[in-house]
């Protein structure tokens, strides 16, 4: 499994990539592997301000539906339009198939995130 060092991770299996005062969020390679074939990504929270650990949407796989949690607080500025047509991108390219782009609200929350090594240890791949 792949856990890029340039990303940050959560215990709920989301990844986050910071770009200035914005960030891109998706689910990890481990999460997509555990879910199986992803058939639908539902994110009804465009333009909403959400706090860290609030649900911003769901991902539906063949056998289950899982909530998606905000790694940090922010306003959802964009939903990845490619996922509407090709939700399976999350399975084949989990770190390219970002789900949302947010405007950050609280930079102090970054301290709660996990490094690549900490996440590997969390999922037993370290």
C-alpha positions in Angstrom: 0.0 0.0 0.0 1.0 3.5 -0.7 1.2 6.3 1.9 2.8 9.4 0.3 5.1 11.3 2.7 3.9 14.6 1.3 0.3 14.1 2.7 -1.2 14.1 6.2 -3.6 11.5 7.5 -6.5 11.0 10.0 -7.4 8.1 12.1 -10.6 7.9 10.0 -8.6 7.2 6.9 -8.8 10.5 5.1 -5.7 12.2 3.6 -5.1 15.9 3.2 -2.8 17.9 1.0 -2.2 21.6 2.0 -1.8 24.3 -0.6 -1.5 27.7 1.0 -4.8 28.5 2.8 -6.6 25.7 1.0 -6.4 21.9 1.2 -7.5 18.9 -0.9 -9.1 15.9 0.9 -9.6 12.3 -0.1 -9.5 8.8 1.3 -6.4 6.7 1.7 -5.3 3.7 -0.3 -5.9 1.6 2.9 -9.5 2.9 3.1 -10.4 2.3 -0.6 -8.9 -1.2 -0.3 -11.0 -2.0 2.8 -14.2 -0.6 1.1 -13.8 -2.5 -2.1 -15.3 -1.3 -5.4 -16.5 2.3 -5.0 -19.6 3.0 -7.0 -20.7 6.4 -5.8 -19.4 9.4 -3.9 -22.1 11.7 -2.4 -21.0 15.1 -1.1 -24.0 17.4 -0.4 -22.0 20.0 1.5 -20.7 22.4 -1.1 -20.2 25.9 0.3 -20.8 24.7 3.8 -18.5 25.5 6.7 -17.7 22.3 8.7 -15.7 21.6 11.8 -13.0 19.0 12.2 -14.5 15.5 12.4 -17.9 16.5 11.0 -19.3 14.4 8.1 -18.9 16.0 4.7 -20.3 13.2 2.6 -20.4 9.5 2.0 -18.7 7.0 -0.2 -20.7 4.0 -1.4 -19.0 0.7 -2.2 -20.7 -2.4 -3.5 -21.2 -3.8 0.0 -21.3 -0.7 2.3 -21.7 3.0 2.7 -19.1 5.0 4.8 -19.1 8.5 6.1 -16.4 10.9 5.1 -15.0 13.1 7.9 -13.4 16.5 7.8 -9.7 16.3 8.8 -9.7 20.0 9.7 -12.3 22.8 9.8 -13.0 24.7 6.6 -15.5 25.7 4.0 -16.0 23.3 1.1 -15.1 25.3 -2.0 -15.2 22.6 -4.6 -16.2 19.0 -5.1 -14.1 16.9 -7.6 -16.4 16.8 -10.7 -14.6 13.8 -12.1 -15.9 11.6 -9.3 -19.5 12.0 -10.5 -18.6 10.3 -13.8 -15.9 8.0 -12.5 -16.1 7.2 -8.8 -13.9 4.1 -9.4 -11.0 6.6 -9.6 -10.9 6.4 -5.8 -9.9 2.7 -6.1 -7.4 3.1 -8.9 -5.8 6.4 -8.0 -6.8 7.3 -4.4 -4.3 10.2 -4.0 -5.2 11.8 -7.3 -8.9 11.3 -6.8 -9.4 14.1 -4.2 -13.0 14.5 -3.1 -13.1 18.1 -1.9 -11.1 21.3 -1.9 -11.6 23.5 1.2 -10.7 26.9 2.5 -9.0 26.4 5.8 -10.5 27.9 9.0 -8.1 27.0 11.8 -4.4 26.2 11.1 -3.9 25.0 14.7 -5.9 21.8 13.9 -3.1 20.6 11.6 -1.3 19.4 14.8 -3.9 16.7 15.2 -3.0 15.0 11.9 -0.8 12.0 11.4 2.4 11.7 9.4 2.8 9.0 6.8 4.7 6.9 9.3 2.2 7.4 12.1 -0.6 6.4 9.7 1.3 3.3 8.6 1.6 2.2 12.2 -2.1 2.9 12.8 -3.2 0.6 10.1 -0.5 -2.0 10.9 1.6 -1.4 7.8 4.5 0.2 9.5 
